[in-house]
Structures are given as structure tokens and as C-alpha cells.
Amino acid sequence: MDLCLGFACVLLLLHFCLFILMASNEANQPLLSTLVDLTPRKGNKVVPKRRRFRRCRSAPVADLLPQDNNGKGPIPRSEYIFGKFHPNFKLTALCSAVYLVIGTICFYFVRDEITGMKTDALLDAVYFTIVTMTTVGYGDLVPDSVLSKLLACGFVFSGMAIVGMLLSKAADNLVEKQEILLFKAMYKHEKVDQSEMLEDIEFSKVKYKTIFTSILMLVFIIVGTIFLVFVEGLSFVDAFYCVCSTVTTLGYGDQSFSTKGGRVFAVFWILGSTICVALFYLYVAELATENRQRALVNWVLTRKTTNTDLEAADIDDDGIVGAAEFIIYKLKEMGKISQADISVLLEEFEDLDVDQSGTLSVSDIILAQMPQTER
């Protein structure tokens, strides 16, 4: 019994460490890590100086971006799915494996303290771990002692956290790969510029994710229903009812996987289907939010600019609105940035502008980084 508690404590500690590590890695990711267009422009066309704000030079390293099969330009994140695994996959897989192994061991040792419909001891331990992790909770296997109940409480919280990691990492990266493959298939016989492809993928990203997860969710529902009818011997209505209560993690418990073969299938199917359905509703909500945001942007771009707008856009109160001020004002209207964001950046600019010239130069940066006594 003490061994089971020890395993549970190790799981929670390891999960906490991995969660902190994942958050740290996420914070260090570049904001534009996927859709950076580094395709060189042909010709020597001179861009007028007044259009200097149209393009901003960032600092991505071209060698770090994967190339497509024809070597024509960077295809975002394509190498990670079927080539080398993305680091996020490794972290998510490690957390899931640790959870499943420790959960199986713990619930195997307390198997006599869990009541309900049992098949094979080891299989039931894995099955109970998956059911707990996904919060389905059929009720066909129930903790019946103080120790088993405490273990279930610990594993349900850590399991929900790991499922959240699966939602945000592994599944999301897989769906992003399908976006690129879908776009390349749609324009297979057309010559599409690299920048146009990246722009279309970015514009329709959430729509592609919603379509892909809806198809995958339908496949999970059909496969689960067919399996329950032919293997578990349920009627079509009961099978569909059981599938729906499972994928939504409702888990009434009146219908569940009771045979040995059914629980082997359930170990894989429950985890995949519940995550897929959660992703689907997440993308539906994200798509609705994105549509509202695009409607706001369209309204901002199409309405006429008034004198009041110019007064509001004049940040430095000099009576003249420059391109940068106009862009910042429009971004504020679109909800892209807030006044608080602008104030923080202006404070940083003033700190760096040592000579108070209103512009930044190399000497300003050097002086700003020097100790106050050495200036």
C-alpha cells in the first residue's frame, strides 16, 4: 500500500516538473514560429521610402526552417510529423507514458480494493487508468477503500492536466500538418506563390482544423458504435448511446465495455475519441471568435476616417499623424493592441532614447546599457 502511495507522489511531482518545463519552453517559442516567409523577391524594384512600414525585418534564421520537397521554400513544421518528432511530442509522450505506467502499477496493486465487472487484472488496471484520465468514469469499476479512493482522486487531477497537454501539443501539431497537405492537394496542378500559400494557410487555419477534427470525430463515433454492436453485443441505439456518453466524458455507466476484447479496444479508443471531441469544440469556439474578430477588422478598414480619428491617432500631439501613428491607431481599433501595451513600449523607447532626440541609434543603445555612472 505504501508503494502505491509512493508511486502516486512520484507521479504528481514529476508531472509538476514537466508542466513547469513545458510552460518554460512555450514562453521561449517565437511568436511567428510557423508562418515566416523568407522567399527572396525577384527583380530589383526599388520600394519607395514612404512605404517603409509595409514590411518589417525580423530575425529568423533561414537555415532553421524546413524546405519542401521541391526545394522552393519553407514549409512550416512539416518535418516534425513523419520525420523527426517535434519536441512537444516527446514531452507529451513522456508525460502520458509515465502517467499510464504508474497508474497501471498502482491500480494493479489495489485491484482487490476495486469492485465491479472485472476481466483480466492487468488489463483492468490499464482500463481503469484510462477511464480515470479521461474523466469518463463509467462506474463499472469503482474504488472501494480509502487508499483506492485517494489514488483515484490524485490520478483524476493529474490525468486532466495531461489530457490538456495532449490537446495543446500533440494533436494540434498533427492537425497543422494536415492543413499543409490539404492546401497542397487543393492546388496541386496550379503554380501558387510561397507567400500566397502561407497567407491562405494562416487565414484558414482554424477552419481547416475544425473540418479535420469533425471528420476524425465522425470516424471515432462510427468505429466505436460498430465495435460495440458486433463485439459487446449491444443494440445499435445502446451502442450509439454508449459512444456519445463516452466521447463527451458523461459516462452514465449503464452501458460500458465489459468484455476483455472490448476493454483492449477501449484503452486506445477512449483516449483518442475524447481528445478529438474536445479539440473539435475548442476549434469551433475559436472559429466563432476569429469570425467576430475578422468582422471587426473589416469594419475598421472600410469605414471612413474622420478628423476625430486623426486627433485620436496623434500620439505625440504635434498636429501631424505619421504612418506609424496611423497604424497603431488602427491596430487599437481592431483590438490587436491596447493603450496599456503602447504605454509600456513608449516607456521602453524613452529609456533607450538617451539623447532625447526622438529616434534610436546604435549609440543610444550602447549608452542605455551602460551604468549610470559611466555615461
Salt bridges, closest charged atoms under 4 A:
GLU26 OE1 - LYS169 NZ 2.31
ASP37 OD2 - ARG41 NH2 3.12
ASP124 OD1 - ARG263 NH1 2.77
ASP140 OD2 - ARG263 NH2 3.38
ASP172 OD1 - LYS209 NZ 3.10
GLU176 OE1 - ARG77 NH1 2.86
GLU176 OE2 - LYS209 NZ 3.92
GLU202 OE1 - LYS205 NZ 3.77
GLU290 OE1 - ARG294 NH2 3.06
ASP309 OD1 - ARG303 NH2 2.90
GLU333 OE2 - ARG303 NH2 2.40
GLU333 OE1 - LYS330 NZ 3.64
